[in-house]
């Protein structure tokens, strides 16, 4: 993409585009609903090393099973 010449988006479906307003609302949601509980649940000591962090985050793991 050339500087200051973004692609024409006139034919894009607005439902699938992340507008500034939608990004702002997503950030507000994360700040209001996720940040507080996460701060209450974790401490710096939980991330002292990789093994400790993996153990603390184990309930949230959503990836494929590792061999």
PyMOL Python script that loads the backbone (N, CA, C, O; Angstrom):
from pymol import cmd

cmd.read_pdbstr("""\
ATOM      1  N   UNK A   1       0.845  -1.171   0.000  1.00  0.00           N
ATOM      2  CA  UNK A   1       0.000   0.000   0.000  1.00  0.00           C
ATOM      3  C   UNK A   1       0.895   1.241   0.000  1.00  0.00           C
ATOM      4  O   UNK A   1       1.872   1.314   0.746  1.00  0.00           O
ATOM      5  N   UNK A   2       0.564   2.171  -0.808  1.00  0.00           N
ATOM      6  CA  UNK A   2       1.317   3.415  -0.870  1.00  0.00           C
ATOM      7  C   UNK A   2       0.913   4.297   0.316  1.00  0.00           C
ATOM      8  O   UNK A   2      -0.247   4.287   0.729  1.00  0.00           O
ATOM      9  N   UNK A   3       1.861   5.055   0.860  1.00  0.00           N
ATOM     10  CA  UNK A   3       1.537   5.934   1.988  1.00  0.00           C
ATOM     11  C   UNK A   3       0.412   6.910   1.646  1.00  0.00           C
ATOM     12  O   UNK A   3       0.393   7.507   0.569  1.00  0.00           O
ATOM     13  N   UNK A   4      -0.505   7.057   2.568  1.00  0.00           N
ATOM     14  CA  UNK A   4      -1.637   7.973   2.457  1.00  0.00           C
ATOM     15  C   UNK A   4      -2.583   7.635   1.307  1.00  0.00           C
ATOM     16  O   UNK A   4      -3.368   8.484   0.886  1.00  0.00           O
ATOM     17  N   UNK A   5      -2.516   6.411   0.799  1.00  0.00           N
ATOM     18  CA  UNK A   5      -3.441   5.963  -0.236  1.00  0.00           C
ATOM     19  C   UNK A   5      -3.994   4.593   0.143  1.00  0.00           C
ATOM     20  O   UNK A   5      -3.635   3.583  -0.462  1.00  0.00           O
ATOM     21  N   UNK A   6      -4.877   4.562   1.155  1.00  0.00           N
ATOM     22  CA  UNK A   6      -5.427   3.274   1.560  1.00  0.00           C
ATOM     23  C   UNK A   6      -6.312   2.682   0.463  1.00  0.00           C
ATOM     24  O   UNK A   6      -6.806   3.418  -0.392  1.00  0.00           O
ATOM     25  N   UNK A   7      -6.518   1.368   0.477  1.00  0.00           N
ATOM     26  CA  UNK A   7      -7.364   0.755  -0.539  1.00  0.00           C
ATOM     27  C   UNK A   7      -8.810   1.217  -0.407  1.00  0.00           C
ATOM     28  O   UNK A   7      -9.262   1.569   0.683  1.00  0.00           O
ATOM     29  N   UNK A   8      -9.519   1.213  -1.506  1.00  0.00           N
ATOM     30  CA  UNK A   8     -10.928   1.582  -1.509  1.00  0.00           C
ATOM     31  C   UNK A   8     -11.719   0.489  -0.803  1.00  0.00           C
ATOM     32  O   UNK A   8     -11.598  -0.686  -1.152  1.00  0.00           O
ATOM     33  N   UNK A   9     -12.525   0.858   0.181  1.00  0.00           N
ATOM     34  CA  UNK A   9     -13.310  -0.118   0.934  1.00  0.00           C
ATOM     35  C   UNK A   9     -14.808   0.070   0.713  1.00  0.00           C
ATOM     36  O   UNK A   9     -15.621  -0.396   1.512  1.00  0.00           O
ATOM     37  N   UNK A  10     -15.166   0.741  -0.352  1.00  0.00           N
ATOM     38  CA  UNK A  10     -16.571   1.075  -0.586  1.00  0.00           C
ATOM     39  C   UNK A  10     -17.468  -0.147  -0.755  1.00  0.00           C
ATOM     40  O   UNK A  10     -18.679  -0.043  -0.555  1.00  0.00           O
ATOM     41  N   UNK A  11     -16.915  -1.289  -1.115  1.00  0.00           N
ATOM     42  CA  UNK A  11     -17.759  -2.461  -1.301  1.00  0.00           C
ATOM     43  C   UNK A  11     -17.733  -3.429  -0.132  1.00  0.00           C
ATOM     44  O   UNK A  11     -18.351  -4.490  -0.208  1.00  0.00           O
ATOM     45  N   UNK A  12     -17.041  -3.098   0.937  1.00  0.00           N
ATOM     46  CA  UNK A  12     -16.921  -4.010   2.073  1.00  0.00           C
ATOM     47  C   UNK A  12     -18.174  -3.984   2.932  1.00  0.00           C
ATOM     48  O   UNK A  12     -18.827  -2.950   3.069  1.00  0.00           O
ATOM     49  N   UNK A  13     -18.496  -5.115   3.499  1.00  0.00           N
ATOM     50  CA  UNK A  13     -19.636  -5.247   4.393  1.00  0.00           C
ATOM     51  C   UNK A  13     -19.262  -4.664   5.749  1.00  0.00           C
ATOM     52  O   UNK A  13     -18.303  -5.123   6.370  1.00  0.00           O
ATOM     53  N   UNK A  14     -19.992  -3.669   6.217  1.00  0.00           N
ATOM     54  CA  UNK A  14     -19.675  -2.986   7.466  1.00  0.00           C
ATOM     55  C   UNK A  14     -19.696  -3.930   8.667  1.00  0.00           C
ATOM     56  O   UNK A  14     -19.012  -3.677   9.658  1.00  0.00           O
ATOM     57  N   UNK A  15     -20.464  -5.005   8.592  1.00  0.00           N
ATOM     58  CA  UNK A  15     -20.541  -5.952   9.707  1.00  0.00           C
ATOM     59  C   UNK A  15     -19.225  -6.672   9.961  1.00  0.00           C
ATOM     60  O   UNK A  15     -19.013  -7.170  11.067  1.00  0.00           O
ATOM     61  N   UNK A  16     -18.341  -6.746   8.985  1.00  0.00           N
ATOM     62  CA  UNK A  16     -17.091  -7.475   9.147  1.00  0.00           C
ATOM     63  C   UNK A  16     -15.868  -6.565   9.218  1.00  0.00           C
ATOM     64  O   UNK A  16     -14.737  -7.038   9.103  1.00  0.00           O
ATOM     65  N   UNK A  17     -16.087  -5.263   9.408  1.00  0.00           N
ATOM     66  CA  UNK A  17     -14.987  -4.307   9.444  1.00  0.00           C
ATOM     67  C   UNK A  17     -14.825  -3.770  10.869  1.00  0.00           C
ATOM     68  O   UNK A  17     -15.804  -3.391  11.512  1.00  0.00           O
ATOM     69  N   UNK A  18     -13.587  -3.743  11.353  1.00  0.00           N
ATOM     70  CA  UNK A  18     -13.302  -3.179  12.677  1.00  0.00           C
ATOM     71  C   UNK A  18     -13.115  -1.678  12.523  1.00  0.00           C
ATOM     72  O   UNK A  18     -12.038  -1.216  12.146  1.00  0.00           O
ATOM     73  N   UNK A  19     -14.166  -0.917  12.815  1.00  0.00           N
ATOM     74  CA  UNK A  19     -14.080   0.539  12.759  1.00  0.00           C
ATOM     75  C   UNK A  19     -13.450   1.052  14.055  1.00  0.00           C
ATOM     76  O   UNK A  19     -13.353   0.314  15.035  1.00  0.00           O
ATOM     77  N   UNK A  20     -13.028   2.305  14.057  1.00  0.00           N
ATOM     78  CA  UNK A  20     -12.461   2.897  15.274  1.00  0.00           C
ATOM     79  C   UNK A  20     -13.439   2.813  16.434  1.00  0.00           C
ATOM     80  O   UNK A  20     -13.039   2.568  17.572  1.00  0.00           O
ATOM     81  N   UNK A  21     -14.722   3.015  16.148  1.00  0.00           N
ATOM     82  CA  UNK A  21     -15.737   2.945  17.198  1.00  0.00           C
ATOM     83  C   UNK A  21     -15.817   1.536  17.791  1.00  0.00           C
ATOM     84  O   UNK A  21     -15.938   1.386  19.007  1.00  0.00           O
ATOM     85  N   UNK A  22     -15.751   0.520  16.958  1.00  0.00           N
ATOM     86  CA  UNK A  22     -15.813  -0.858  17.448  1.00  0.00           C
ATOM     87  C   UNK A  22     -14.569  -1.227  18.240  1.00  0.00           C
ATOM     88  O   UNK A  22     -14.660  -1.924  19.250  1.00  0.00           O
ATOM     89  N   UNK A  23     -13.413  -0.767  17.793  1.00  0.00           N
ATOM     90  CA  UNK A  23     -12.178  -1.040  18.532  1.00  0.00           C
ATOM     91  C   UNK A  23     -12.234  -0.357  19.896  1.00  0.00           C
ATOM     92  O   UNK A  23     -11.832  -0.939  20.903  1.00  0.00           O
ATOM     93  N   UNK A  24     -12.734   0.878  19.926  1.00  0.00           N
ATOM     94  CA  UNK A  24     -12.867   1.593  21.192  1.00  0.00           C
ATOM     95  C   UNK A  24     -13.793   0.849  22.137  1.00  0.00           C
ATOM     96  O   UNK A  24     -13.483   0.706  23.320  1.00  0.00           O
ATOM     97  N   UNK A  25     -14.920   0.374  21.637  1.00  0.00           N
ATOM     98  CA  UNK A  25     -15.869  -0.371  22.471  1.00  0.00           C
ATOM     99  C   UNK A  25     -15.262  -1.682  22.967  1.00  0.00           C
ATOM    100  O   UNK A  25     -15.515  -2.082  24.104  1.00  0.00           O
ATOM    101  N   UNK A  26     -14.471  -2.352  22.144  1.00  0.00           N
ATOM    102  CA  UNK A  26     -13.811  -3.589  22.568  1.00  0.00           C
ATOM    103  C   UNK A  26     -12.821  -3.298  23.691  1.00  0.00           C
ATOM    104  O   UNK A  26     -12.751  -4.050  24.663  1.00  0.00           O
ATOM    105  N   UNK A  27     -12.059  -2.219  23.568  1.00  0.00           N
ATOM    106  CA  UNK A  27     -11.114  -1.835  24.616  1.00  0.00           C
ATOM    107  C   UNK A  27     -11.844  -1.482  25.904  1.00  0.00           C
ATOM    108  O   UNK A  27     -11.406  -1.862  26.990  1.00  0.00           O
ATOM    109  N   UNK A  28     -12.951  -0.760  25.790  1.00  0.00           N
ATOM    110  CA  UNK A  28     -13.734  -0.413  26.978  1.00  0.00           C
ATOM    111  C   UNK A  28     -14.263  -1.675  27.660  1.00  0.00           C
ATOM    112  O   UNK A  28     -14.223  -1.782  28.886  1.00  0.00           O
ATOM    113  N   UNK A  29     -14.755  -2.622  26.875  1.00  0.00           N
ATOM    114  CA  UNK A  29     -15.252  -3.873  27.435  1.00  0.00           C
ATOM    115  C   UNK A  29     -14.144  -4.610  28.184  1.00  0.00           C
ATOM    116  O   UNK A  29     -14.348  -5.058  29.313  1.00  0.00           O
ATOM    117  N   UNK A  30     -12.974  -4.735  27.559  1.00  0.00           N
ATOM    118  CA  UNK A  30     -11.862  -5.429  28.206  1.00  0.00           C
ATOM    119  C   UNK A  30     -11.434  -4.712  29.482  1.00  0.00           C
ATOM    120  O   UNK A  30     -11.167  -5.355  30.497  1.00  0.00           O
ATOM    121  N   UNK A  31     -11.367  -3.410  29.437  1.00  0.00           N
ATOM    122  CA  UNK A  31     -10.968  -2.644  30.615  1.00  0.00           C
ATOM    123  C   UNK A  31     -11.977  -2.814  31.748  1.00  0.00           C
ATOM    124  O   UNK A  31     -11.592  -3.029  32.898  1.00  0.00           O
ATOM    125  N   UNK A  32     -13.268  -2.719  31.425  1.00  0.00           N
ATOM    126  CA  UNK A  32     -14.308  -2.762  32.452  1.00  0.00           C
ATOM    127  C   UNK A  32     -14.622  -4.169  32.954  1.00  0.00           C
ATOM    128  O   UNK A  32     -14.986  -4.332  34.119  1.00  0.00           O
ATOM    129  N   UNK A  33     -14.491  -5.183  32.112  1.00  0.00           N
ATOM    130  CA  UNK A  33     -14.947  -6.521  32.472  1.00  0.00           C
ATOM    131  C   UNK A  33     -13.858  -7.567  32.639  1.00  0.00           C
ATOM    132  O   UNK A  33     -14.096  -8.606  33.255  1.00  0.00           O
ATOM    133  N   UNK A  34     -12.678  -7.319  32.109  1.00  0.00           N
ATOM    134  CA  UNK A  34     -11.616  -8.329  32.154  1.00  0.00           C
ATOM    135  C   UNK A  34     -10.448  -7.874  33.025  1.00  0.00           C
ATOM    136  O   UNK A  34      -9.914  -8.657  33.811  1.00  0.00           O
ATOM    137  N   UNK A  35     -10.064  -6.646  32.890  1.00  0.00           N
ATOM    138  CA  UNK A  35      -8.876  -6.146  33.588  1.00  0.00           C
ATOM    139  C   UNK A  35      -8.991  -6.305  35.101  1.00  0.00           C
ATOM    140  O   UNK A  35      -8.073  -6.832  35.728  1.00  0.00           O
ATOM    141  N   UNK A  36     -10.086  -5.867  35.699  1.00  0.00           N
ATOM    142  CA  UNK A  36     -10.264  -5.944  37.152  1.00  0.00           C
ATOM    143  C   UNK A  36     -10.155  -7.361  37.689  1.00  0.00           C
ATOM    144  O   UNK A  36      -9.348  -7.614  38.583  1.00  0.00           O
ATOM    145  N   UNK A  37     -10.952  -8.300  37.164  1.00  0.00           N
ATOM    146  CA  UNK A  37     -10.834  -9.678  37.642  1.00  0.00           C
ATOM    147  C   UNK A  37      -9.446 -10.271  37.419  1.00  0.00           C
ATOM    148  O   UNK A  37      -8.967 -11.040  38.252  1.00  0.00           O
ATOM    149  N   UNK A  38      -8.796  -9.929  36.320  1.00  0.00           N
ATOM    150  CA  UNK A  38      -7.459 -10.467  36.058  1.00  0.00           C
ATOM    151  C   UNK A  38      -6.455  -9.935  37.069  1.00  0.00           C
ATOM    152  O   UNK A  38      -5.594 -10.676  37.543  1.00  0.00           O
ATOM    153  N   UNK A  39      -6.563  -8.655  37.398  1.00  0.00           N
ATOM    154  CA  UNK A  39      -5.655  -8.070  38.389  1.00  0.00           C
ATOM    155  C   UNK A  39      -5.868  -8.725  39.748  1.00  0.00           C
ATOM    156  O   UNK A  39      -4.909  -8.971  40.479  1.00  0.00           O
ATOM    157  N   UNK A  40      -7.129  -9.009  40.087  1.00  0.00           N
ATOM    158  CA  UNK A  40      -7.424  -9.638  41.371  1.00  0.00           C
ATOM    159  C   UNK A  40      -6.940 -11.090  41.432  1.00  0.00           C
ATOM    160  O   UNK A  40      -6.609 -11.584  42.510  1.00  0.00           O
ATOM    161  N   UNK A  41      -6.897 -11.768  40.298  1.00  0.00           N
ATOM    162  CA  UNK A  41      -6.577 -13.197  40.271  1.00  0.00           C
ATOM    163  C   UNK A  41      -5.090 -13.498  40.189  1.00  0.00           C
ATOM    164  O   UNK A  41      -4.650 -14.547  40.660  1.00  0.00           O
ATOM    165  N   UNK A  42      -4.307 -12.604  39.603  1.00  0.00           N
ATOM    166  CA  UNK A  42      -2.895 -12.873  39.379  1.00  0.00           C
ATOM    167  C   UNK A  42      -1.998 -11.911  40.150  1.00  0.00           C
ATOM    168  O   UNK A  42      -2.386 -10.785  40.461  1.00  0.00           O
ATOM    169  N   UNK A  43      -0.796 -12.380  40.449  1.00  0.00           N
ATOM    170  CA  UNK A  43       0.229 -11.537  41.066  1.00  0.00           C
ATOM    171  C   UNK A  43       1.499 -11.656  40.235  1.00  0.00           C
ATOM    172  O   UNK A  43       1.601 -12.528  39.372  1.00  0.00           O
ATOM    173  N   UNK A  44       2.454 -10.791  40.492  1.00  0.00           N
ATOM    174  CA  UNK A  44       3.726 -10.856  39.768  1.00  0.00           C
ATOM    175  C   UNK A  44       4.426 -12.184  40.030  1.00  0.00           C
ATOM    176  O   UNK A  44       5.111 -12.704  39.150  1.00  0.00           O
ATOM    177  N   UNK A  45       4.263 -12.736  41.225  1.00  0.00           N
ATOM    178  CA  UNK A  45       4.910 -14.004  41.564  1.00  0.00           C
ATOM    179  C   UNK A  45       4.398 -15.153  40.697  1.00  0.00           C
ATOM    180  O   UNK A  45       5.106 -16.139  40.488  1.00  0.00           O
ATOM    181  N   UNK A  46       3.170 -15.026  40.192  1.00  0.00           N
ATOM    182  CA  UNK A  46       2.611 -16.074  39.320  1.00  0.00           C
ATOM    183  C   UNK A  46       3.396 -16.187  38.012  1.00  0.00           C
ATOM    184  O   UNK A  46       3.309 -17.203  37.324  1.00  0.00           O
ATOM    185  N   UNK A  47       4.155 -15.157  37.669  1.00  0.00           N
ATOM    186  CA  UNK A  47       4.894 -15.131  36.409  1.00  0.00           C
ATOM    187  C   UNK A  47       6.406 -15.070  36.641  1.00  0.00           C
ATOM    188  O   UNK A  47       7.167 -14.575  35.810  1.00  0.00           O
ATOM    189  N   UNK A  48       6.805 -15.587  37.789  1.00  0.00           N
ATOM    190  CA  UNK A  48       8.222 -15.583  38.153  1.00  0.00           C
ATOM    191  C   UNK A  48       9.068 -16.380  37.167  1.00  0.00           C
ATOM    192  O   UNK A  48      10.179 -15.979  36.823  1.00  0.00           O
ATOM    193  N   UNK A  49       8.536 -17.499  36.722  1.00  0.00           N
ATOM    194  CA  UNK A  49       9.216 -18.296  35.711  1.00  0.00           C
ATOM    195  C   UNK A  49       8.157 -18.969  34.846  1.00  0.00           C
ATOM    196  O   UNK A  49       6.966 -18.926  35.151  1.00  0.00           O
ATOM    197  N   UNK A  50       8.607 -19.582  33.776  1.00  0.00           N
ATOM    198  CA  UNK A  50       7.678 -20.168  32.803  1.00  0.00           C
ATOM    199  C   UNK A  50       6.806 -21.269  33.417  1.00  0.00           C
ATOM    200  O   UNK A  50       5.601 -21.323  33.168  1.00  0.00           O
ATOM    201  N   UNK A  51       7.414 -22.135  34.211  1.00  0.00           N
ATOM    202  CA  UNK A  51       6.671 -23.261  34.798  1.00  0.00           C
ATOM    203  C   UNK A  51       5.559 -22.759  35.725  1.00  0.00           C
ATOM    204  O   UNK A  51       4.439 -23.270  35.687  1.00  0.00           O
ATOM    205  N   UNK A  52       5.866 -21.769  36.548  1.00  0.00           N
ATOM    206  CA  UNK A  52       4.871 -21.202  37.458  1.00  0.00           C
ATOM    207  C   UNK A  52       3.739 -20.546  36.670  1.00  0.00           C
ATOM    208  O   UNK A  52       2.567 -20.711  37.007  1.00  0.00           O
ATOM    209  N   UNK A  53       4.091 -19.804  35.624  1.00  0.00           N
ATOM    210  CA  UNK A  53       3.081 -19.125  34.812  1.00  0.00           C
ATOM    211  C   UNK A  53       2.182 -20.137  34.105  1.00  0.00           C
ATOM    212  O   UNK A  53       0.963 -19.971  34.082  1.00  0.00           O
ATOM    213  N   UNK A  54       2.775 -21.182  33.527  1.00  0.00           N
ATOM    214  CA  UNK A  54       1.971 -22.199  32.840  1.00  0.00           C
ATOM    215  C   UNK A  54       1.006 -22.881  33.805  1.00  0.00           C
ATOM    216  O   UNK A  54      -0.136 -23.166  33.445  1.00  0.00           O
ATOM    217  N   UNK A  55       1.454 -23.139  35.012  1.00  0.00           N
ATOM    218  CA  UNK A  55       0.589 -23.785  36.007  1.00  0.00           C
ATOM    219  C   UNK A  55      -0.582 -22.864  36.367  1.00  0.00           C
ATOM    220  O   UNK A  55      -1.726 -23.313  36.450  1.00  0.00           O
ATOM    221  N   UNK A  56      -0.293 -21.579  36.581  1.00  0.00           N
ATOM    222  CA  UNK A  56      -1.342 -20.622  36.944  1.00  0.00           C
ATOM    223  C   UNK A  56      -2.341 -20.417  35.800  1.00  0.00           C
ATOM    224  O   UNK A  56      -3.535 -20.241  36.042  1.00  0.00           O
ATOM    225  N   UNK A  57      -1.855 -20.438  34.559  1.00  0.00           N
ATOM    226  CA  UNK A  57      -2.713 -20.194  33.396  1.00  0.00           C
ATOM    227  C   UNK A  57      -3.351 -21.463  32.835  1.00  0.00           C
ATOM    228  O   UNK A  57      -4.122 -21.397  31.877  1.00  0.00           O
ATOM    229  N   UNK A  58      -3.037 -22.608  33.420  1.00  0.00           N
ATOM    230  CA  UNK A  58      -3.538 -23.889  32.920  1.00  0.00           C
ATOM    231  C   UNK A  58      -5.062 -23.934  32.726  1.00  0.00           C
ATOM    232  O   UNK A  58      -5.515 -24.484  31.722  1.00  0.00           O
ATOM    233  N   UNK A  59      -5.865 -23.385  33.634  1.00  0.00           N
ATOM    234  CA  UNK A  59      -7.325 -23.429  33.424  1.00  0.00           C
ATOM    235  C   UNK A  59      -7.806 -22.652  32.200  1.00  0.00           C
ATOM    236  O   UNK A  59      -8.924 -22.861  31.729  1.00  0.00           O
ATOM    237  N   UNK A  60      -6.967 -21.764  31.688  1.00  0.00           N
ATOM    238  CA  UNK A  60      -7.347 -20.936  30.551  1.00  0.00           C
ATOM    239  C   UNK A  60      -6.790 -21.413  29.222  1.00  0.00           C
ATOM    240  O   UNK A  60      -7.038 -20.799  28.184  1.00  0.00           O
ATOM    241  N   UNK A  61      -6.054 -22.487  29.247  1.00  0.00           N
ATOM    242  CA  UNK A  61      -5.410 -23.003  28.027  1.00  0.00           C
ATOM    243  C   UNK A  61      -6.461 -23.455  27.022  1.00  0.00           C
ATOM    244  O   UNK A  61      -7.356 -24.230  27.359  1.00  0.00           O
ATOM    245  N   UNK A  62      -6.349 -22.966  25.776  1.00  0.00           N
ATOM    246  CA  UNK A  62      -7.335 -23.295  24.750  1.00  0.00           C
ATOM    247  C   UNK A  62      -6.709 -23.908  23.508  1.00  0.00           C
ATOM    248  O   UNK A  62      -7.399 -24.108  22.508  1.00  0.00           O
ATOM    249  N   UNK A  63      -5.420 -24.211  23.551  1.00  0.00           N
ATOM    250  CA  UNK A  63      -4.735 -24.738  22.380  1.00  0.00           C
ATOM    251  C   UNK A  63      -4.830 -26.245  22.276  1.00  0.00           C
ATOM    252  O   UNK A  63      -5.424 -26.898  23.133  1.00  0.00           O
ATOM    253  N   UNK A  64      -4.245 -26.797  21.227  1.00  0.00           N
ATOM    254  CA  UNK A  64      -4.254 -28.243  21.055  1.00  0.00           C
ATOM    255  C   UNK A  64      -3.398 -28.909  22.126  1.00  0.00           C
ATOM    256  O   UNK A  64      -2.505 -28.281  22.695  1.00  0.00           O
ATOM    257  N   UNK A  65      -3.664 -30.140  22.387  1.00  0.00           N
ATOM    258  CA  UNK A  65      -2.874 -30.886  23.386  1.00  0.00           C
ATOM    259  C   UNK A  65      -1.451 -31.019  22.880  1.00  0.00           C
ATOM    260  O   UNK A  65      -1.228 -31.349  21.715  1.00  0.00           O
ATOM    261  N   UNK A  66      -0.488 -30.764  23.754  1.00  0.00           N
ATOM    262  CA  UNK A  66       0.908 -30.870  23.414  1.00  0.00           C
ATOM    263  C   UNK A  66       1.437 -32.237  23.806  1.00  0.00           C
ATOM    264  O   UNK A  66       1.060 -32.773  24.848  1.00  0.00           O
ATOM    265  N   UNK A  67       2.295 -32.798  22.995  1.00  0.00           N
ATOM    266  CA  UNK A  67       2.847 -34.123  23.285  1.00  0.00           C
ATOM    267  C   UNK A  67       4.018 -34.028  24.221  1.00  0.00           C
ATOM    268  O   UNK A  67       4.609 -35.048  24.576  1.00  0.00           O
TER     269      UNK A  67
END
""", "prot")
cmd.dss("prot")
cmd.show_as("cartoon", "prot")
cmd.util.cbc("prot")
cmd.orient("prot")
